[in-house]
Amino acid sequence: MTDNPQEKWTKWREIILNIIKEKPDRLIEKEKNGKQKIKKSNKFSKYIFLFTVFIFCFFVGFLIIFGIGLYKYHWNNKETMKIIKIIPYPIAIIDNKKINNLGLIRYSEFQENLKAVKLFFQKQKQNDSTFQILSDKMIEENTFNMMIEDYLISKTLQKNGIVIGKKEIDKKIQEIINQVGSEQQFKKIIKNLYDWNLNQFKEKAIKQMILQEKIENLIAPKDLRDWLDEELKKVKIYKFI
């Protein structure tokens, strides 16, 4: 091994030059790899965006097509009932400017009430052959109007700070059960007449009964029918059937 300083410097110079020469090559390779990764990332993002757009368009298309079937062709099978319980298609929108509120009457609730009313009439006809059943159109109109009136009553009571508690509903239902004899017997009666369970009867019948009692006390001495007619004139109802 030589100790000549000139030779040492020459060797170091060659090493440094080799490093300088190799460094750009490494940087170029690194830059290429980086661009490839960015390209792959952009491509993946593009696929995600296109997939999201596809899902959105599919969902909107489904809502439109299903809505046409529901409102124009009156679809009313089991699958339809399941879907409208999940997606809140409206049967009516109520513009109540008096309380600055837009109310939504759900199509699913309307169908449940309509089914119960029709079943009740059918049972009455079976028990009494002279019983006159209304036409389907009249039953639909009466059910619809009843739901609008229930909405107005409920919102007016809420505005006046009047609420109905679970205990109040349970007390009323227990009074009826005591008259019938037993809870089991009562469940059979409401199942036979309306195809409802006990909770449905509480919500759709007992609660509405209590609401009516409270609104009559609130508006007294005015007649309920007169009050409802006045309130209906104050709201705009957008009907979808």
Phi and psi in degrees as GROMACS dihedral restraints (atoms count N, CA, C in turn):
[ dihedral_restraints ]
;  ai    aj    ak    al  type     phi  dphi    fc
    3     4     5     6     1   -86.5    20    10
    4     5     6     7     1   148.9    20    10
    6     7     8     9     1  -106.6    20    10
    7     8     9    10     1    11.5    20    10
    9    10    11    12     1   -63.2    20    10
   10    11    12    13     1   120.8    20    10
   12    13    14    15     1   -61.0    20    10
   13    14    15    16     1   -34.0    20    10
   15    16    17    18     1   -65.3    20    10
   16    17    18    19     1   -41.7    20    10
   18    19    20    21     1   -65.6    20    10
   19    20    21    22     1   -41.7    20    10
   21    22    23    24     1   -60.0    20    10
   22    23    24    25     1   -43.8    20    10
   24    25    26    27     1   -64.9    20    10
   25    26    27    28     1   -37.7    20    10
   27    28    29    30     1   -63.0    20    10
   28    29    30    31     1   -43.6    20    10
   30    31    32    33     1   -64.3    20    10
   31    32    33    34     1   -44.3    20    10
   33    34    35    36     1   -62.5    20    10
   34    35    36    37     1   -37.2    20    10
   36    37    38    39     1   -63.2    20    10
   37    38    39    40     1   -43.2    20    10
   39    40    41    42     1   -63.4    20    10
   40    41    42    43     1   -41.6    20    10
   42    43    44    45     1   -61.6    20    10
   43    44    45    46     1   -45.3    20    10
   45    46    47    48     1   -63.9    20    10
   46    47    48    49     1   -42.4    20    10
   48    49    50    51     1   -64.0    20    10
   49    50    51    52     1   -38.9    20    10
   51    52    53    54     1   -62.8    20    10
   52    53    54    55     1   -41.6    20    10
   54    55    56    57     1   -63.2    20    10
   55    56    57    58     1   -44.5    20    10
   57    58    59    60     1   -63.3    20    10
   58    59    60    61     1   -37.7    20    10
   60    61    62    63     1   -69.4    20    10
   61    62    63    64     1   -38.6    20    10
   63    64    65    66     1   -76.0    20    10
   64    65    66    67     1   -29.5    20    10
   66    67    68    69     1   -60.5    20    10
   67    68    69    70     1   -47.5    20    10
   69    70    71    72     1   -59.0    20    10
   70    71    72    73     1   -38.9    20    10
   72    73    74    75     1   -60.4    20    10
   73    74    75    76     1   -42.1    20    10
   75    76    77    78     1   -65.9    20    10
   76    77    78    79     1   -40.0    20    10
   78    79    80    81     1   -64.7    20    10
   79    80    81    82     1   -40.9    20    10
   81    82    83    84     1   -62.4    20    10
   82    83    84    85     1   -44.0    20    10
   84    85    86    87     1   -64.0    20    10
   85    86    87    88     1   -40.4    20    10
   87    88    89    90     1   -64.8    20    10
   88    89    90    91     1   -40.2    20    10
   90    91    92    93     1   -64.9    20    10
   91    92    93    94     1   -40.4    20    10
   93    94    95    96     1   -60.8    20    10
   94    95    96    97     1   -45.6    20    10
   96    97    98    99     1   -60.9    20    10
   97    98    99   100     1   -40.4    20    10
   99   100   101   102     1   -63.6    20    10
  100   101   102   103     1   -41.9    20    10
  102   103   104   105     1   -65.5    20    10
  103   104   105   106     1   -37.8    20    10
  105   106   107   108     1   -63.8    20    10
  106   107   108   109     1   -40.7    20    10
  108   109   110   111     1   -65.6    20    10
  109   110   111   112     1   -42.1    20    10
  111   112   113   114     1   -63.8    20    10
  112   113   114   115     1   -40.3    20    10
  114   115   116   117     1   -62.0    20    10
  115   116   117   118     1   -44.8    20    10
  117   118   119   120     1   -63.7    20    10
  118   119   120   121     1   -40.4    20    10
  120   121   122   123     1   -63.9    20    10
  121   122   123   124     1   -43.2    20    10
  123   124   125   126     1   -64.4    20    10
  124   125   126   127     1   -38.6    20    10
  126   127   128   129     1   -64.8    20    10
  127   128   129   130     1   -41.6    20    10
  129   130   131   132     1   -65.3    20    10
  130   131   132   133     1   -42.5    20    10
  132   133   134   135     1   -62.2    20    10
  133   134   135   136     1   -37.1    20    10
  135   136   137   138     1   -63.9    20    10
  136   137   138   139     1   -42.7    20    10
  138   139   140   141     1   -64.0    20    10
  139   140   141   142     1   -41.1    20    10
  141   142   143   144     1   -62.2    20    10
  142   143   144   145     1   -43.4    20    10
  144   145   146   147     1   -63.0    20    10
  145   146   147   148     1   -46.5    20    10
  147   148   149   150     1   -63.5    20    10
  148   149   150   151     1   -38.2    20    10
  150   151   152   153     1   -65.9    20    10
  151   152   153   154     1   -41.1    20    10
  153   154   155   156     1   -63.4    20    10
  154   155   156   157     1   -43.2    20    10
  156   157   158   159     1   -62.8    20    10
  157   158   159   160     1   -41.2    20    10
  159   160   161   162     1   -61.9    20    10
  160   161   162   163     1   -47.0    20    10
  162   163   164   165     1   -61.8    20    10
  163   164   165   166     1   -43.2    20    10
  165   166   167   168     1   -62.1    20    10
  166   167   168   169     1   -47.4    20    10
  168   169   170   171     1   -63.9    20    10
  169   170   171   172     1   -38.9    20    10
  171   172   173   174     1   -63.4    20    10
  172   173   174   175     1   -43.8    20    10
  174   175   176   177     1   -65.7    20    10
  175   176   177   178     1   -44.6    20    10
  177   178   179   180     1   -63.2    20    10
  178   179   180   181     1   -42.7    20    10
  180   181   182   183     1   -61.6    20    10
  181   182   183   184     1   -40.9    20    10
  183   184   185   186     1   -62.5    20    10
  184   185   186   187     1   -44.5    20    10
  186   187   188   189     1   -60.3    20    10
  187   188   189   190     1   -41.8    20    10
  189   190   191   192     1   -67.0    20    10
  190   191   192   193     1   -50.1    20    10
  192   193   194   195     1   -63.2    20    10
  193   194   195   196     1   -43.7    20    10
  195   196   197   198     1   -65.6    20    10
  196   197   198   199     1   -38.3    20    10
  198   199   200   201     1   -62.5    20    10
  199   200   201   202     1   -40.1    20    10
  201   202   203   204     1   -62.8    20    10
  202   203   204   205     1   -44.6    20    10
  204   205   206   207     1   -63.1    20    10
  205   206   207   208     1   -36.2    20    10
  207   208   209   210     1   -72.3    20    10
  208   209   210   211     1   -49.0    20    10
  210   211   212   213     1   -86.4    20    10
  211   212   213   214     1   -37.0    20    10
  213   214   215   216     1   -88.9    20    10
  214   215   216   217     1   -42.9    20    10
  216   217   218   219     1  -104.1    20    10
  217   218   219   220     1     0.0    20    10
  219   220   221   222     1    55.1    20    10
  220   221   222   223     1    50.6    20    10
  222   223   224   225     1   -57.5    20    10
  223   224   225   226     1   137.0    20    10
  225   226   227   228     1  -151.3    20    10
  226   227   228   229     1    36.5    20    10
  228   229   230   231     1   -93.7    20    10
  229   230   231   232     1  -179.8    20    10
  231   232   233   234     1   -62.7    20    10
  232   233   234   235     1   -40.4    20    10
  234   235   236   237     1   -63.9    20    10
  235   236   237   238     1   -39.6    20    10
  237   238   239   240     1   -62.4    20    10
  238   239   240   241     1   -43.7    20    10
  240   241   242   243     1   -62.5    20    10
  241   242   243   244     1   -36.7    20    10
  243   244   245   246     1   -66.1    20    10
  244   245   246   247     1   -41.4    20    10
  246   247   248   249     1   -68.0    20    10
  247   248   249   250     1   -43.9    20    10
  249   250   251   252     1   -73.5    20    10
  250   251   252   253     1   -12.2    20    10
  252   253   254   255     1   -77.3    20    10
  253   254   255   256     1   -25.9    20    10
  255   256   257   258     1   -90.5    20    10
  256   257   258   259     1   -47.6    20    10
  258   259   260   261     1   -98.7    20    10
  259   260   261   262     1   119.5    20    10
  261   262   263   264     1   -78.3    20    10
  262   263   264   265     1    67.0    20    10
  264   265   266   267     1   -62.7    20    10
  265   266   267   268     1   134.2    20    10
  267   268   269   270     1   -87.9    20    10
  268   269   270   271     1   147.6    20    10
  270   271   272   273     1   -94.8    20    10
  271   272   273   274     1   -24.3    20    10
  273   274   275   276     1  -162.4    20    10
  274   275   276   277     1   150.7    20    10
  276   277   278   279     1  -120.1    20    10
  277   278   279   280     1   131.1    20    10
  279   280   281   282     1  -110.9    20    10
  280   281   282   283     1   118.2    20    10
  282   283   284   285     1   -95.1    20    10
  283   284   285   286     1   100.6    20    10
  285   286   287   288     1  -103.9    20    10
  286   287   288   289     1    89.2    20    10
  288   289   290   291     1   -68.2    20    10
  289   290   291   292     1   -22.7    20    10
  291   292   293   294     1   -60.4    20    10
  292   293   294   295     1   -38.2    20    10
  294   295   296   297     1  -115.8    20    10
  295   296   297   298     1    15.3    20    10
  297   298   299   300     1    50.8    20    10
  298   299   300   301     1    57.2    20    10
  300   301   302   303     1  -141.2    20    10
  301   302   303   304     1   139.0    20    10
  303   304   305   306     1  -106.7    20    10
  304   305   306   307     1   119.2    20    10
  306   307   308   309     1  -101.4    20    10
  307   308   309   310     1   144.3    20    10
  309   310   311   312     1  -118.6    20    10
  310   311   312   313     1   123.0    20    10
  312   313   314   315     1  -100.3    20    10
  313   314   315   316     1   117.1    20    10
  315   316   317   318     1   -77.2    20    10
  316   317   318   319     1   142.6    20    10
  318   319   320   321     1   -61.4    20    10
  319   320   321   322     1   -38.8    20    10
  321   322   323   324     1   -63.4    20    10
  322   323   324   325     1   -40.4    20    10
  324   325   326   327     1   -66.7    20    10
  325   326   327   328     1   -40.0    20    10
  327   328   329   330     1   -61.2    20    10
  328   329   330   331     1   -44.8    20    10
  330   331   332   333     1   -64.8    20    10
  331   332   333   334     1   -38.9    20    10
  333   334   335   336     1   -63.6    20    10
  334   335   336   337     1   -45.5    20    10
  336   337   338   339     1   -66.2    20    10
  337   338   339   340     1   -40.7    20    10
  339   340   341   342     1   -63.3    20    10
  340   341   342   343     1   -42.8    20    10
  342   343   344   345     1   -61.6    20    10
  343   344   345   346     1   -42.4    20    10
  345   346   347   348     1   -65.7    20    10
  346   347   348   349     1   -42.3    20    10
  348   349   350   351     1   -65.0    20    10
  349   350   351   352     1   -44.5    20    10
  351   352   353   354     1   -61.9    20    10
  352   353   354   355     1   -42.1    20    10
  354   355   356   357     1   -63.5    20    10
  355   356   357   358     1   -41.2    20    10
  357   358   359   360     1   -60.4    20    10
  358   359   360   361     1   -45.4    20    10
  360   361   362   363     1   -62.6    20    10
  361   362   363   364     1   -39.7    20    10
  363   364   365   366     1   -62.5    20    10
  364   365   366   367     1   -41.4    20    10
  366   367   368   369     1   -65.8    20    10
  367   368   369   370     1   -39.1    20    10
  369   370   371   372     1   -64.3    20    10
  370   371   372   373     1   -38.7    20    10
  372   373   374   375     1   -65.6    20    10
  373   374   375   376     1   -38.3    20    10
  375   376   377   378     1   -64.0    20    10
  376   377   378   379     1   -36.2    20    10
  378   379   380   381     1   -82.5    20    10
  379   380   381   382     1   -24.7    20    10
  381   382   383   384     1  -142.0    20    10
  382   383   384   385     1   107.0    20    10
  384   385   386   387     1   -65.5    20    10
  385   386   387   388     1   -19.7    20    10
  387   388   389   390     1   -85.0    20    10
  388   389   390   391     1    -7.9    20    10
  390   391   392   393     1   -65.9    20    10
  391   392   393   394     1   128.4    20    10
  393   394   395   396     1   -93.7    20    10
  394   395   396   397     1   116.9    20    10
  396   397   398   399     1   -87.6    20    10
  397   398   399   400     1   134.9    20    10
  399   400   401   402     1   -69.4    20    10
  400   401   402   403     1   160.3    20    10
  402   403   404   405     1   -68.1    20    10
  403   404   405   406     1   159.1    20    10
  405   406   407   408     1   -58.1    20    10
  406   407   408   409     1   -38.5    20    10
  408   409   410   411     1   -64.1    20    10
  409   410   411   412     1   -41.7    20    10
  411   412   413   414     1   -66.8    20    10
  412   413   414   415     1   -40.2    20    10
  414   415   416   417     1   -63.7    20    10
  415   416   417   418     1   -41.6    20    10
  417   418   419   420     1   -63.1    20    10
  418   419   420   421     1   -45.0    20    10
  420   421   422   423     1   -64.1    20    10
  421   422   423   424     1   -44.1    20    10
  423   424   425   426     1   -64.5    20    10
  424   425   426   427     1   -41.0    20    10
  426   427   428   429     1   -64.9    20    10
  427   428   429   430     1   -43.6    20    10
  429   430   431   432     1   -61.6    20    10
  430   431   432   433     1   -49.0    20    10
  432   433   434   435     1   -61.5    20    10
  433   434   435   436     1   -37.9    20    10
  435   436   437   438     1   -63.1    20    10
  436   437   438   439     1   -39.7    20    10
  438   439   440   441     1   -69.5    20    10
  439   440   441   442     1   -36.8    20    10
  441   442   443   444     1   -64.2    20    10
  442   443   444   445     1   -44.2    20    10
  444   445   446   447     1   -65.1    20    10
  445   446   447   448     1   -40.2    20    10
  447   448   449   450     1   -61.0    20    10
  448   449   450   451     1   -38.5    20    10
  450   451   452   453     1   -63.1    20    10
  451   452   453   454     1   -46.5    20    10
  453   454   455   456     1   -62.3    20    10
  454   455   456   457     1   -41.3    20    10
  456   457   458   459     1   -63.5    20    10
  457   458   459   460     1   -47.7    20    10
  459   460   461   462     1   -60.9    20    10
  460   461   462   463     1   -45.8    20    10
  462   463   464   465     1   -68.5    20    10
  463   464   465   466     1   -35.6    20    10
  465   466   467   468     1   -65.9    20    10
  466   467   468   469     1   -42.4    20    10
  468   469   470   471     1   -65.4    20    10
  469   470   471   472     1   -41.0    20    10
  471   472   473   474     1   -60.6    20    10
  472   473   474   475     1   -43.1    20    10
  474   475   476   477     1   -60.0    20    10
  475   476   477   478     1   -32.5    20    10
  477   478   479   480     1   -93.5    20    10
  478   479   480   481     1    11.6    20    10
  480   481   482   483     1    72.9    20    10
  481   482   483   484     1    22.0    20    10
  483   484   485   486     1  -101.6    20    10
  484   485   486   487     1   118.1    20    10
  486   487   488   489     1  -123.1    20    10
  487   488   489   490     1   159.7    20    10
  489   490   491   492     1  -112.7    20    10
  490   491   492   493     1   124.2    20    10
  492   493   494   495     1   -92.7    20    10
  493   494   495   496     1   163.9    20    10
  495   496   497   498     1   -60.4    20    10
  496   497   498   499     1   -39.0    20    10
  498   499   500   501     1   -62.0    20    10
  499   500   501   502     1   -38.0    20    10
  501   502   503   504     1   -65.3    20    10
  502   503   504   505     1   -41.8    20    10
  504   505   506   507     1   -67.3    20    10
  505   506   507   508     1   -45.0    20    10
  507   508   509   510     1   -62.6    20    10
  508   509   510   511     1   -36.6    20    10
  510   511   512   513     1   -64.7    20    10
  511   512   513   514     1   -43.5    20    10
  513   514   515   516     1   -65.9    20    10
  514   515   516   517     1   -41.1    20    10
  516   517   518   519     1   -68.8    20    10
  517   518   519   520     1   -33.1    20    10
  519   520   521   522     1   -68.3    20    10
  520   521   522   523     1   -35.0    20    10
  522   523   524   525     1   -61.3    20    10
  523   524   525   526     1   -41.0    20    10
  525   526   527   528     1   -69.4    20    10
  526   527   528   529     1   -42.2    20    10
  528   529   530   531     1   -61.0    20    10
  529   530   531   532     1   -39.3    20    10
  531   532   533   534     1   -62.7    20    10
  532   533   534   535     1   -35.1    20    10
  534   535   536   537     1   -71.5    20    10
  535   536   537   538     1   -35.1    20    10
  537   538   539   540     1   -74.0    20    10
  538   539   540   541     1   -41.2    20    10
  540   541   542   543     1   133.0    20    10
  541   542   543   544     1   -49.8    20    10
  543   544   545   546     1  -153.2    20    10
  544   545   546   547     1   156.7    20    10
  546   547   548   549     1   -63.6    20    10
  547   548   549   550     1   -38.9    20    10
  549   550   551   552     1   -62.0    20    10
  550   551   552   553     1   -42.9    20    10
  552   553   554   555     1   -65.7    20    10
  553   554   555   556     1   -39.8    20    10
  555   556   557   558     1   -64.8    20    10
  556   557   558   559     1   -40.1    20    10
  558   559   560   561     1   -61.0    20    10
  559   560   561   562     1   -39.3    20    10
  561   562   563   564     1   -64.8    20    10
  562   563   564   565     1   -39.1    20    10
  564   565   566   567     1   -64.8    20    10
  565   566   567   568     1   -48.8    20    10
  567   568   569   570     1   -70.9    20    10
  568   569   570   571     1   -28.5    20    10
  570   571   572   573     1   -68.5    20    10
  571   572   573   574     1   -40.4    20    10
  573   574   575   576     1   -71.2    20    10
  574   575   576   577     1   -40.2    20    10
  576   577   578   579     1   -81.3    20    10
  577   578   579   580     1   -39.0    20    10
  579   580   581   582     1  -123.2    20    10
  580   581   582   583     1   -11.2    20    10
  582   583   584   585     1    61.8    20    10
  583   584   585   586     1    39.3    20    10
  585   586   587   588     1  -112.7    20    10
  586   587   588   589     1   153.8    20    10
  588   589   590   591     1   -91.2    20    10
  589   590   591   592     1   179.7    20    10
  591   592   593   594     1   -63.5    20    10
  592   593   594   595     1   -40.8    20    10
  594   595   596   597     1   -65.4    20    10
  595   596   597   598     1   -39.2    20    10
  597   598   599   600     1   -63.8    20    10
  598   599   600   601     1   -40.4    20    10
  600   601   602   603     1   -65.1    20    10
  601   602   603   604     1   -38.7    20    10
  603   604   605   606     1   -60.6    20    10
  604   605   606   607     1   -46.3    20    10
  606   607   608   609     1   -73.3    20    10
  607   608   609   610     1   -42.8    20    10
  609   610   611   612     1   -90.8    20    10
  610   611   612   613     1   -23.3    20    10
  612   613   614   615     1  -116.6    20    10
  613   614   615   616     1   -57.6    20    10
  615   616   617   618     1   -65.1    20    10
  616   617   618   619     1   -46.1    20    10
  618   619   620   621     1   -61.1    20    10
  619   620   621   622     1   -42.4    20    10
  621   622   623   624     1   -66.4    20    10
  622   623   624   625     1   -34.2    20    10
  624   625   626   627     1   -63.8    20    10
  625   626   627   628     1   -43.8    20    10
  627   628   629   630     1   -67.7    20    10
  628   629   630   631     1   -40.8    20    10
  630   631   632   633     1   -58.0    20    10
  631   632   633   634     1   -42.4    20    10
  633   634   635   636     1   -64.9    20    10
  634   635   636   637     1   -40.8    20    10
  636   637   638   639     1   -61.3    20    10
  637   638   639   640     1   -41.8    20    10
  639   640   641   642     1   -71.0    20    10
  640   641   642   643     1   -38.1    20    10
  642   643   644   645     1   -69.9    20    10
  643   644   645   646     1   -34.0    20    10
  645   646   647   648     1   -64.5    20    10
  646   647   648   649     1   -38.4    20    10
  648   649   650   651     1   -68.3    20    10
  649   650   651   652     1   -36.5    20    10
  651   652   653   654     1   -70.1    20    10
  652   653   654   655     1   -41.0    20    10
  654   655   656   657     1   -94.0    20    10
  655   656   657   658     1    -4.7    20    10
  657   658   659   660     1   -51.5    20    10
  658   659   660   661     1   140.6    20    10
  660   661   662   663     1   -91.5    20    10
  661   662   663   664     1    10.6    20    10
  663   664   665   666     1   -66.3    20    10
  664   665   666   667     1   143.5    20    10
  666   667   668   669     1   -72.6    20    10
  667   668   669   670     1   141.3    20    10
  669   670   671   672     1   -60.8    20    10
  670   671   672   673     1   -42.5    20    10
  672   673   674   675     1   -63.0    20    10
  673   674   675   676     1   -42.0    20    10
  675   676   677   678     1   -64.7    20    10
  676   677   678   679     1   -41.2    20    10
  678   679   680   681     1   -63.6    20    10
  679   680   681   682     1   -42.8    20    10
  681   682   683   684     1   -63.9    20    10
  682   683   684   685     1   -41.4    20    10
  684   685   686   687     1   -61.9    20    10
  685   686   687   688     1   -38.7    20    10
  687   688   689   690     1   -66.9    20    10
  688   689   690   691     1   -43.2    20    10
  690   691   692   693     1   -67.5    20    10
  691   692   693   694     1   -36.1    20    10
  693   694   695   696     1   -64.2    20    10
  694   695   696   697     1   -28.9    20    10
  696   697   698   699     1   -73.0    20    10
  697   698   699   700     1   -19.0    20    10
  699   700   701   702     1   -90.2    20    10
  700   701   702   703     1    -7.1    20    10
  702   703   704   705     1  -120.7    20    10
  703   704   705   706     1   155.8    20    10
  705   706   707   708     1  -104.6    20    10
  706   707   708   709     1   132.1    20    10
  708   709   710   711     1  -117.0    20    10
  709   710   711   712     1   119.3    20    10
  711   712   713   714     1   -99.9    20    10
  712   713   714   715     1   107.8    20    10
  714   715   716   717     1   -98.7    20    10
  715   716   717   718     1   138.7    20    10
  717   718   719   720     1  -111.8    20    10
  718   719   720   721     1    12.0    20    10
